[in-house]
Amino acid sequence: MEQQVQIKADDATLKGNYANVAMIGHTREEFTLDFINIFQNQGMLLSRIIMSPGHTKRLYEALKTNIEQYESGFGVKIEQAEENTKHVGFTN
């Protein structure tokens, strides 16, 4: 029998954040996904998600499937965004 999971979220989380940069790092044990918004010459880390390799692979497959569904459903091919040529990194 499948169990239903109830998810709670506050209003600020439900509103979401716009990220125009994602940085990905990994070790043997985990992947780290940093979502960043860069405006003019300043960036703000919006969220850091740490996932196991297995869950990261499931996310990859889900994104791939959803992109394919989007493109076939709307009849458009998504063009890849230009790569950011600025150095993006954290300050100490």
N, CA, C and O atoms as CSV, one atom per row, in Angstrom:
chain,resi,resn,atom,element,x,y,z
A,1,MET,N,N,0.846,-1.190,0.000
A,1,MET,CA,C,0.000,0.000,0.000
A,1,MET,C,C,0.884,1.245,0.000
A,1,MET,O,O,1.786,1.375,0.828
A,2,GLU,N,N,0.623,2.139,-0.917
A,2,GLU,CA,C,1.405,3.366,-1.024
A,2,GLU,C,C,0.991,4.351,0.065
A,2,GLU,O,O,-0.196,4.578,0.301
A,3,GLN,N,N,1.991,4.928,0.721
A,3,GLN,CA,C,1.729,5.872,1.798
A,3,GLN,C,C,1.854,7.293,1.264
A,3,GLN,O,O,2.815,7.598,0.557
A,4,GLN,N,N,0.916,8.158,1.581
A,4,GLN,CA,C,0.942,9.545,1.148
A,4,GLN,C,C,1.744,10.375,2.145
A,4,GLN,O,O,1.601,10.213,3.357
A,5,VAL,N,N,2.582,11.258,1.629
A,5,VAL,CA,C,3.406,12.127,2.455
A,5,VAL,C,C,2.857,13.548,2.353
A,5,VAL,O,O,2.672,14.072,1.254
A,6,GLN,N,N,2.603,14.156,3.482
A,6,GLN,CA,C,2.140,15.538,3.520
A,6,GLN,C,C,3.361,16.458,3.621
A,6,GLN,O,O,4.231,16.254,4.468
A,7,ILE,N,N,3.416,17.454,2.767
A,7,ILE,CA,C,4.545,18.386,2.753
A,7,ILE,C,C,4.051,19.754,3.186
A,7,ILE,O,O,3.037,20.246,2.691
A,8,LYS,N,N,4.778,20.365,4.115
A,8,LYS,CA,C,4.449,21.699,4.592
A,8,LYS,C,C,5.463,22.691,4.033
A,8,LYS,O,O,6.636,22.360,3.858
A,9,ALA,N,N,5.005,23.906,3.754
A,9,ALA,CA,C,5.898,24.968,3.293
A,9,ALA,C,C,5.320,26.310,3.718
A,9,ALA,O,O,4.108,26.521,3.670
A,10,ASP,N,N,6.203,27.213,4.134
A,10,ASP,CA,C,5.730,28.545,4.485
A,10,ASP,C,C,5.556,29.372,3.196
A,10,ASP,O,O,5.980,28.956,2.118
A,11,ASP,N,N,4.931,30.538,3.330
A,11,ASP,CA,C,4.627,31.369,2.158
A,11,ASP,C,C,5.878,31.791,1.388
A,11,ASP,O,O,5.871,31.804,0.157
A,12,ALA,N,N,6.943,32.135,2.099
A,12,ALA,CA,C,8.168,32.581,1.432
A,12,ALA,C,C,8.763,31.457,0.578
A,12,ALA,O,O,9.238,31.699,-0.532
A,13,THR,N,N,8.734,30.254,1.092
A,13,THR,CA,C,9.256,29.117,0.341
A,13,THR,C,C,8.376,28.833,-0.870
A,13,THR,O,O,8.895,28.531,-1.945
A,14,LEU,N,N,7.076,28.922,-0.724
A,14,LEU,CA,C,6.161,28.674,-1.832
A,14,LEU,C,C,6.333,29.692,-2.952
A,14,LEU,O,O,6.130,29.368,-4.122
A,15,LYS,N,N,6.710,30.931,-2.600
A,15,LYS,CA,C,6.931,31.959,-3.621
A,15,LYS,C,C,8.088,31.589,-4.536
A,15,LYS,O,O,8.065,31.898,-5.728
A,16,GLY,N,N,9.078,30.940,-3.993
A,16,GLY,CA,C,10.229,30.529,-4.787
A,16,GLY,C,C,11.238,31.642,-4.989
A,16,GLY,O,O,11.009,32.790,-4.608
A,17,ASN,N,N,12.359,31.281,-5.595
A,17,ASN,CA,C,13.434,32.219,-5.907
A,17,ASN,C,C,13.865,32.001,-7.348
A,17,ASN,O,O,13.813,30.881,-7.856
A,18,TYR,N,N,14.287,33.067,-7.999
A,18,TYR,CA,C,14.799,32.960,-9.364
A,18,TYR,C,C,16.313,32.807,-9.312
A,18,TYR,O,O,17.009,33.646,-8.740
A,19,ALA,N,N,16.815,31.748,-9.903
A,19,ALA,CA,C,18.257,31.525,-9.977
A,19,ALA,C,C,18.668,31.545,-11.441
A,19,ALA,O,O,18.032,30.907,-12.279
A,20,ASN,N,N,19.744,32.287,-11.750
A,20,ASN,CA,C,20.243,32.303,-13.120
A,20,ASN,C,C,21.621,31.650,-13.232
A,20,ASN,O,O,22.247,31.680,-14.292
A,21,VAL,N,N,22.080,31.067,-12.141
A,21,VAL,CA,C,23.336,30.311,-12.137
A,21,VAL,C,C,23.172,29.122,-11.198
A,21,VAL,O,O,22.582,29.239,-10.124
A,22,ALA,N,N,23.698,27.987,-11.615
A,22,ALA,CA,C,23.757,26.820,-10.741
A,22,ALA,C,C,25.188,26.313,-10.765
A,22,ALA,O,O,25.788,26.165,-11.830
A,23,MET,N,N,25.720,26.052,-9.601
A,23,MET,CA,C,27.064,25.483,-9.489
A,23,MET,C,C,26.919,24.106,-8.867
A,23,MET,O,O,26.173,23.921,-7.905
A,24,ILE,N,N,27.637,23.145,-9.422
A,24,ILE,CA,C,27.531,21.769,-8.948
A,24,ILE,C,C,28.911,21.260,-8.580
A,24,ILE,O,O,29.867,21.404,-9.342
A,25,GLY,N,N,29.000,20.671,-7.418
A,25,GLY,CA,C,30.239,20.034,-6.973
A,25,GLY,C,C,29.914,18.657,-6.442
A,25,GLY,O,O,28.754,18.352,-6.163
A,26,HIS,N,N,30.921,17.829,-6.301
A,26,HIS,CA,C,30.654,16.496,-5.772
A,26,HIS,C,C,31.876,15.902,-5.092
A,26,HIS,O,O,33.022,16.248,-5.381
A,27,THR,N,N,31.578,15.005,-4.189
A,27,THR,CA,C,32.569,14.127,-3.587
A,27,THR,C,C,32.064,12.713,-3.866
A,27,THR,O,O,31.048,12.536,-4.538
A,28,ARG,N,N,32.754,11.733,-3.363
A,28,ARG,CA,C,32.302,10.350,-3.552
A,28,ARG,C,C,30.937,10.125,-2.903
A,28,ARG,O,O,30.137,9.337,-3.407
A,29,GLU,N,N,30.667,10.802,-1.801
A,29,GLU,CA,C,29.464,10.556,-1.012
A,29,GLU,C,C,28.273,11.429,-1.360
A,29,GLU,O,O,27.135,11.045,-1.089
A,30,GLU,N,N,28.507,12.617,-1.965
A,30,GLU,CA,C,27.382,13.537,-2.157
A,30,GLU,C,C,27.631,14.531,-3.292
A,30,GLU,O,O,28.770,14.798,-3.677
A,31,PHE,N,N,26.528,15.066,-3.810
A,31,PHE,CA,C,26.545,16.158,-4.773
A,31,PHE,C,C,26.030,17.401,-4.060
A,31,PHE,O,O,25.111,17.321,-3.246
A,32,THR,N,N,26.623,18.543,-4.367
A,32,THR,CA,C,26.171,19.816,-3.824
A,32,THR,C,C,25.723,20.685,-4.982
A,32,THR,O,O,26.487,20.931,-5.915
A,33,LEU,N,N,24.479,21.154,-4.921
A,33,LEU,CA,C,23.920,22.027,-5.941
A,33,LEU,C,C,23.685,23.391,-5.310
A,33,LEU,O,O,22.877,23.522,-4.390
A,34,ASP,N,N,24.382,24.400,-5.797
A,34,ASP,CA,C,24.206,25.774,-5.322
A,34,ASP,C,C,23.424,26.548,-6.374
A,34,ASP,O,O,23.814,26.585,-7.541
A,35,PHE,N,N,22.321,27.166,-5.962
A,35,PHE,CA,C,21.508,27.984,-6.849
A,35,PHE,C,C,21.738,29.439,-6.482
A,35,PHE,O,O,21.581,29.840,-5.329
A,36,ILE,N,N,22.118,30.228,-7.498
A,36,ILE,CA,C,22.604,31.590,-7.283
A,36,ILE,C,C,21.859,32.546,-8.202
A,36,ILE,O,O,21.500,32.184,-9.323
A,37,ASN,N,N,21.628,33.752,-7.736
A,37,ASN,CA,C,21.115,34.815,-8.585
A,37,ASN,C,C,22.202,35.876,-8.697
A,37,ASN,O,O,22.662,36.430,-7.697
A,38,ILE,N,N,22.602,36.145,-9.936
A,38,ILE,CA,C,23.595,37.190,-10.184
A,38,ILE,C,C,22.897,38.342,-10.880
A,38,ILE,O,O,22.240,38.153,-11.904
A,39,PHE,N,N,23.041,39.539,-10.321
A,39,PHE,CA,C,22.487,40.754,-10.907
A,39,PHE,C,C,23.561,41.816,-10.844
A,39,PHE,O,O,24.103,42.113,-9.779
A,40,GLN,N,N,23.861,42.386,-12.001
A,40,GLN,CA,C,24.973,43.307,-12.162
A,40,GLN,C,C,26.235,42.576,-11.719
A,40,GLN,O,O,26.491,41.491,-12.241
A,41,ASN,N,N,27.015,43.076,-10.821
A,41,ASN,CA,C,28.245,42.373,-10.435
A,41,ASN,C,C,28.166,41.771,-9.048
A,41,ASN,O,O,29.188,41.601,-8.383
A,42,GLN,N,N,26.952,41.444,-8.602
A,42,GLN,CA,C,26.798,40.829,-7.291
A,42,GLN,C,C,25.985,39.549,-7.412
A,42,GLN,O,O,25.056,39.456,-8.213
A,43,GLY,N,N,26.348,38.586,-6.615
A,43,GLY,CA,C,25.616,37.331,-6.600
A,43,GLY,C,C,25.150,37.001,-5.198
A,43,GLY,O,O,25.764,37.399,-4.207
A,44,MET,N,N,24.045,36.261,-5.135
A,44,MET,CA,C,23.492,35.844,-3.849
A,44,MET,C,C,23.187,34.358,-3.922
A,44,MET,O,O,22.461,33.908,-4.809
A,45,LEU,N,N,23.743,33.596,-2.987
A,45,LEU,CA,C,23.415,32.183,-2.885
A,45,LEU,C,C,21.999,32.077,-2.339
A,45,LEU,O,O,21.715,32.540,-1.234
A,46,LEU,N,N,21.117,31.468,-3.113
A,46,LEU,CA,C,19.717,31.352,-2.720
A,46,LEU,C,C,19.432,30.051,-1.994
A,46,LEU,O,O,18.628,30.006,-1.063
A,47,SER,N,N,20.101,28.994,-2.433
A,47,SER,CA,C,19.843,27.694,-1.830
A,47,SER,C,C,20.996,26.753,-2.120
A,47,SER,O,O,21.566,26.780,-3.211
A,48,ARG,N,N,21.338,25.932,-1.162
A,48,ARG,CA,C,22.329,24.870,-1.329
A,48,ARG,C,C,21.632,23.559,-1.000
A,48,ARG,O,O,21.125,23.366,0.104
A,49,ILE,N,N,21.617,22.675,-1.968
A,49,ILE,CA,C,20.989,21.372,-1.808
A,49,ILE,C,C,22.084,20.317,-1.863
A,49,ILE,O,O,22.880,20.294,-2.802
A,50,ILE,N,N,22.128,19.452,-0.870
A,50,ILE,CA,C,23.120,18.378,-0.820
A,50,ILE,C,C,22.359,17.067,-0.967
A,50,ILE,O,O,21.420,16.794,-0.219
A,51,MET,N,N,22.775,16.256,-1.943
A,51,MET,CA,C,22.065,15.024,-2.265
A,51,MET,C,C,23.039,13.860,-2.403
A,51,MET,O,O,24.214,14.050,-2.718
A,52,SER,N,N,22.536,12.663,-2.165
A,52,SER,CA,C,23.324,11.462,-2.412
A,52,SER,C,C,23.481,11.276,-3.921
A,52,SER,O,O,22.661,11.787,-4.684
A,53,PRO,N,N,24.512,10.559,-4.369
A,53,PRO,CA,C,24.661,10.303,-5.812
A,53,PRO,C,C,23.426,9.631,-6.421
A,53,PRO,O,O,23.029,9.971,-7.536
A,54,GLY,N,N,22.821,8.690,-5.710
A,54,GLY,CA,C,21.644,8.006,-6.237
A,54,GLY,C,C,20.453,8.928,-6.433
A,54,GLY,O,O,19.754,8.832,-7.442
A,55,HIS,N,N,20.215,9.820,-5.479
A,55,HIS,CA,C,19.115,10.769,-5.623
A,55,HIS,C,C,19.432,11.824,-6.679
A,55,HIS,O,O,18.529,12.301,-7.368
A,56,THR,N,N,20.693,12.188,-6.810
A,56,THR,CA,C,21.083,13.134,-7.859
A,56,THR,C,C,20.822,12.538,-9.235
A,56,THR,O,O,20.368,13.239,-10.140
A,57,LYS,N,N,21.104,11.258,-9.396
A,57,LYS,CA,C,20.844,10.582,-10.671
A,57,LYS,C,C,19.342,10.560,-10.969
A,57,LYS,O,O,18.937,10.743,-12.117
A,58,ARG,N,N,18.520,10.337,-9.944
A,58,ARG,CA,C,17.067,10.380,-10.139
A,58,ARG,C,C,16.606,11.774,-10.531
A,58,ARG,O,O,15.715,11.909,-11.371
A,59,LEU,N,N,17.193,12.820,-9.941
A,59,LEU,CA,C,16.864,14.196,-10.320
A,59,LEU,C,C,17.236,14.451,-11.774
A,59,LEU,O,O,16.461,15.050,-12.520
A,60,TYR,N,N,18.424,13.997,-12.181
A,60,TYR,CA,C,18.877,14.142,-13.562
A,60,TYR,C,C,17.874,13.502,-14.528
A,60,TYR,O,O,17.492,14.114,-15.525
A,61,GLU,N,N,17.454,12.281,-14.230
A,61,GLU,CA,C,16.501,11.576,-15.094
A,61,GLU,C,C,15.157,12.303,-15.129
A,61,GLU,O,O,14.537,12.403,-16.188
A,62,ALA,N,N,14.701,12.811,-13.984
A,62,ALA,CA,C,13.428,13.534,-13.929
A,62,ALA,C,C,13.504,14.829,-14.738
A,62,ALA,O,O,12.556,15.170,-15.446
A,63,LEU,N,N,14.620,15.550,-14.641
A,63,LEU,CA,C,14.790,16.776,-15.438
A,63,LEU,C,C,14.813,16.457,-16.925
A,63,LEU,O,O,14.181,17.149,-17.724
A,64,LYS,N,N,15.534,15.416,-17.293
A,64,LYS,CA,C,15.615,15.010,-18.700
A,64,LYS,C,C,14.222,14.674,-19.241
A,64,LYS,O,O,13.846,15.130,-20.321
A,65,THR,N,N,13.469,13.886,-18.499
A,65,THR,CA,C,12.113,13.508,-18.910
A,65,THR,C,C,11.220,14.737,-19.043
A,65,THR,O,O,10.474,14.856,-20.014
A,66,ASN,N,N,11.289,15.654,-18.074
A,66,ASN,CA,C,10.443,16.842,-18.108
A,66,ASN,C,C,10.820,17.782,-19.242
A,66,ASN,O,O,9.938,18.413,-19.825
A,67,ILE,N,N,12.091,17.894,-19.571
A,67,ILE,CA,C,12.505,18.719,-20.706
A,67,ILE,C,C,11.961,18.122,-22.001
A,67,ILE,O,O,11.467,18.850,-22.862
A,68,GLU,N,N,12.050,16.814,-22.140
A,68,GLU,CA,C,11.503,16.150,-23.332
A,68,GLU,C,C,9.997,16.362,-23.436
A,68,GLU,O,O,9.484,16.619,-24.524
A,69,GLN,N,N,9.285,16.256,-22.319
A,69,GLN,CA,C,7.833,16.473,-22.316
A,69,GLN,C,C,7.495,17.924,-22.651
A,69,GLN,O,O,6.537,18.183,-23.379
A,70,TYR,N,N,8.266,18.864,-22.131
A,70,TYR,CA,C,8.054,20.279,-22.419
A,70,TYR,C,C,8.217,20.532,-23.912
A,70,TYR,O,O,7.359,21.144,-24.548
A,71,GLU,N,N,9.333,20.051,-24.462
A,71,GLU,CA,C,9.619,20.302,-25.877
A,71,GLU,C,C,8.574,19.671,-26.790
A,71,GLU,O,O,8.164,20.288,-27.773
A,72,SER,N,N,8.137,18.452,-26.482
A,72,SER,CA,C,7.129,17.814,-27.334
A,72,SER,C,C,5.747,18.426,-27.100
A,72,SER,O,O,4.963,18.554,-28.041
A,73,GLY,N,N,5.444,18.798,-25.878
A,73,GLY,CA,C,4.141,19.370,-25.549
A,73,GLY,C,C,3.928,20.762,-26.123
A,73,GLY,O,O,2.833,21.096,-26.575
A,74,PHE,N,N,4.987,21.574,-26.102
A,74,PHE,CA,C,4.879,22.942,-26.599
A,74,PHE,C,C,5.420,23.094,-28.017
A,74,PHE,O,O,5.302,24.160,-28.620
A,75,GLY,N,N,6.011,22.028,-28.544
A,75,GLY,CA,C,6.501,22.065,-29.917
A,75,GLY,C,C,7.688,22.987,-30.127
A,75,GLY,O,O,7.890,23.498,-31.229
A,76,VAL,N,N,8.468,23.202,-29.092
A,76,VAL,CA,C,9.658,24.061,-29.208
A,76,VAL,C,C,10.855,23.337,-28.622
A,76,VAL,O,O,10.734,22.569,-27.668
A,77,LYS,N,N,12.003,23.595,-29.206
A,77,LYS,CA,C,13.240,23.058,-28.657
A,77,LYS,C,C,13.850,24.125,-27.754
A,77,LYS,O,O,14.035,25.267,-28.173
A,78,ILE,N,N,14.156,23.759,-26.539
A,78,ILE,CA,C,14.766,24.701,-25.597
A,78,ILE,C,C,16.216,24.900,-26.017
A,78,ILE,O,O,16.972,23.939,-26.154
A,79,GLU,N,N,16.593,26.156,-26.219
A,79,GLU,CA,C,17.978,26.480,-26.542
A,79,GLU,C,C,18.756,26.640,-25.236
A,79,GLU,O,O,18.278,27.258,-24.285
A,80,GLN,N,N,19.937,26.084,-25.209
A,80,GLN,CA,C,20.767,26.174,-24.016
A,80,GLN,C,C,21.228,27.615,-23.822
A,80,GLN,O,O,21.621,28.276,-24.783
A,81,ALA,N,N,21.183,28.102,-22.589
A,81,ALA,CA,C,21.622,29.460,-22.266
A,81,ALA,C,C,23.128,29.571,-22.479
A,81,ALA,O,O,23.865,28.592,-22.362
A,82,GLU,N,N,23.566,30.785,-22.793
A,82,GLU,CA,C,25.000,31.020,-22.948
A,82,GLU,C,C,25.703,30.770,-21.627
A,82,GLU,O,O,25.160,31.027,-20.552
A,83,GLU,N,N,26.916,30.267,-21.731
A,83,GLU,CA,C,27.711,30.029,-20.533
A,83,GLU,C,C,28.171,31.365,-19.965
A,83,GLU,O,O,28.543,32.272,-20.709
A,84,ASN,N,N,28.141,31.476,-18.650
A,84,ASN,CA,C,28.594,32.687,-17.979
A,84,ASN,C,C,30.116,32.761,-18.098
A,84,ASN,O,O,30.818,31.826,-17.713
A,85,THR,N,N,30.620,33.863,-18.626
A,85,THR,CA,C,32.067,34.008,-18.803
A,85,THR,C,C,32.738,34.658,-17.600
A,85,THR,O,O,33.965,34.720,-17.534
A,86,LYS,N,N,31.945,35.143,-16.651
A,86,LYS,CA,C,32.503,35.745,-15.441
A,86,LYS,C,C,32.908,34.636,-14.472
A,86,LYS,O,O,32.292,33.570,-14.442
A,87,HIS,N,N,33.948,34.896,-13.682
A,87,HIS,CA,C,34.302,33.961,-12.631
A,87,HIS,C,C,33.295,34.111,-11.502
A,87,HIS,O,O,33.078,35.208,-10.988
A,88,VAL,N,N,32.697,33.015,-11.129
A,88,VAL,CA,C,31.704,33.022,-10.063
A,88,VAL,C,C,32.253,32.160,-8.943
A,88,VAL,O,O,32.611,31.001,-9.153
A,89,GLY,N,N,32.316,32.734,-7.754
A,89,GLY,CA,C,32.836,31.989,-6.616
A,89,GLY,C,C,32.446,32.660,-5.322
A,89,GLY,O,O,31.898,33.762,-5.317
A,90,PHE,N,N,32.731,31.993,-4.235
A,90,PHE,CA,C,32.397,32.511,-2.909
A,90,PHE,C,C,33.568,33.297,-2.343
A,90,PHE,O,O,34.730,32.968,-2.580
A,91,THR,N,N,33.241,34.343,-1.588
A,91,THR,CA,C,34.270,35.114,-0.894
A,91,THR,C,C,34.328,34.655,0.550
A,91,THR,O,O,33.339,34.179,1.108
A,92,ASN,N,N,35.485,34.802,1.138
A,92,ASN,CA,C,35.635,34.394,2.542
A,92,ASN,C,C,35.317,35.522,3.471
A,92,ASN,O,O,35.390,35.359,4.689
